[in-house]
């Protein structure tokens, strides 16, 4: 399941400009989608890392990757638990682009 969700997240990052109005297409040089399952809390943390050599940020691509990866997990697990929630999706860290660096406290 996580392998399929990883592929979905990577594909979503590459298609962000087709999904988000006015978001321009970017030549991505790296997209990684990683998961950290936690059996104790019955949760999965998803983190996307996206890079480009262009002079722009890729936070929209990373956020889209995480959301689509989590939606894929939901779709594959909804028969077991329809009460799943996706929470706390946010940018943790960003470097480059017009606005410079940002680290979420």
Buried (B, 14 or more C-beta within 10 A) or exposed (E): EBEEBBEBBBBBBBBBBEEEEEEEEBEBEEBBBEBEEEEEEEEBEBBBBBBBEBEEBBBBBBBBBBBBBBBBBBEBEEEEEEEBEBEEEEBEEBEBBEEEEEEEE
